[in-house]
């Protein structure tokens, strides 16, 4: 029987968008993943006559292999599928071995793993799964992929000194997720780290289902520069303390609920608390829907996008008020110039005006200096300062354009989640389910409505 890797390689002939997955499975140049830092695996079992409170059980790859080998066998006295309705499997920091294992034993669609890898590297020669899957095809899929950005705040001076060399970094995880460091504003440097969460629902037998949730590991402040092997330690923390996690009021006082989940910035830990203690009443373990399995993940990702939007807002607002330093150093009242423009004008538009003023003053001083036989040192220093300021403004404007594009690029990711929620809510028969899922849709539409405002704020009339 061919391996799962062989199956993916064969299917790639018909689906070029599986290129990244093939490259990942066939890559033998990198050293094998260390088991001590490998994937974190666990599961929650759903049985008949459950009391409601469930237990998360950690598992090794060996234990997972043994269990997956029995899931398709007829139930017997030693097979837990006899009394089980289903199992929710969690994998943090996915690697090749787990893909081969789950993919072959549970017969998982390769596009599920390919979509989870989507964004690791951008290959112009091959399409991405997110671009080739049409809505008509997506409606029949048994998985969903949620990409999001986590905003980080750096406090290490090394970041400032190395920003030119390490503007693009990779996070220290098996899937090399990206990290982008934004320009410094008021001695605060922010970064945007790439994350992904994928959910799949597979009917193993007529009366037994398997849910799979893939998540990325939390940030460990260890990064790798693009094209550089050595690791970099940049001390960081979540921007504004991270997103808010909303639990039932009684759970905040239960120490045992939060014990073992001290890192609340870990998607896995948050989902463990939700699924073990905060099951939504609309979840039906005897016959769950993909949307019901995705409910908590959608809520967490929406919270991360809220923090992301706040980080972009912070960057833009700080840039709007950065004219004070220019006015103080060079006698140019950029703030006054900004107020004369329309208030809804963009930061980029204000930056262009300030840049043009500096160019004009620099040109005027240059004309005056060349007419004299000897240029005073003070004038040369002033002109040098103005040239440096213009260069800095040009650098800032480039990043403002990136922020504007980043806002618009975010919208399709959120709209993908909205389309998924909308299509699944229509398929649900229970009015209660539709009401709950419409609340998720409302949260994401709220985020989408906020993003164009920042696009206009950065690009404005230009």
Phi, psi and omega in degrees: 000129181295151179285169179295324178298318178296322179297317180294318179298323179289319181290335180299334178299330180260336181233087181301339181290353175274010184303312182299320179294318177299315179299320181293317181287330183268356184287111177249002182285325180278152180291150179300150181294135177291132182296333180289337179241017182282197185294147175260116187244140176200172181208160173235127182266139176245114184245169173295145176058040176293147178282344180117321179267124187245165185243136175270127181242126177286155183215150174265169178296324179296316179294321178295320178299316180297318182291317181296335180288345184249353190292335182263359179282155175300143182296142175215191186292335182258356182264122185288350178288351179293320182253359185263146172271324181181177180220137177255113185260129179249134176228118177254127181069071184299142175229179185296318183298319180290321177300312179299317184293304182292319182299318183280316184287323183257001178056060183269139177301125179303334180295336176297312179287322180297321179292326178291329177278346185303129180102348178298315175215146182258110179256117182287340181280347183226143179286162177262147180305324183293340182266340185260343182276110181282157180305324180295329177280321183298329182296333182263001181282153179254027179211165176217144177240128182244109176265142179206167180244137176253124181276130181239153176241126183260140180238003182270130180296337180299332179296317181297320183285334186253006188297328180291326181272334187233046178291329177246121182233162172246141176288156183274078177215169185298315172273115188289078177292151187271156172226128177247129178263125181275159178300147182290139175227120179051051177060025177233125182246125181251158176221158179239116182258139183274133178224164178207145175225128182234139182233135179226142176238120184236125175278107182282312176224179184299327184239023180213131181238158177232122174256137181237127177238116177260129180227158176270151179289158179291163181291134181245012179066016177245128185224162178236129179291149181297121180079009181235138185276329187288147181275148180241137179252106178247113181295126183218166175211157180299138178298131181057030178079004182087174183284157179281137176253117184260117178244173171298146185302324183289340182284336182294336182264356180268106184296322184292336179292319184270347180296137182082358179231045184294329179278090183284355177271002175270123178302321180298315180297319180295315180294326176300315180295316180299308188288332181274336188230349191226040183299130177290143186296339183277352180286127181246099185296338179285335179205073183284157173258161178299322181294322179293326175290335183268354189305304184293322178297319178298321180293318180294315180297321177299320177297322178293323179293328176299314178295323177299313179298320178296324178295317177297319179299319179298314181300315184290317180295319179296324179291325179299324184262011181281358180292343180301316182294322179294319181295321183290321186277328190233006176072021179251118184276082181293327179295318179296319178297322180295320181292330180291331177284166176300140186296332179272009174293156188276163173296326179294320180296318177297321180295321178297316179300315180296319179298318180295323178296318180295321178297318181295314180295320179296321179293319180297315180294324180295320179295319180292323183290321182289339179284340178267157181287326183227130182273124179299146181297321181297321179292319179298319179295319180296316180296321178298321178297321182291322177296318178298321181294318178298318179298320179294320179296319177298319178297317180295321181295322177299318181289328176297321176297321178296319179298319179298315178294324180297323177300312183290324179293336179288326186302313179301326179295318178289321180294330175298317177295322179296315179298321178298312180298317183296314182294322181287325181293328177293324182288337181287141182270332185281128176299328179296317178299316181298322180294316180295316183289332175294332176294321176296315179300322180295320179299316183288324176295326176298319179293316180299323181293333182280331188292317180302333178300320180285330175298314179293325182293329181270326184262323175052225183293340181277000000 
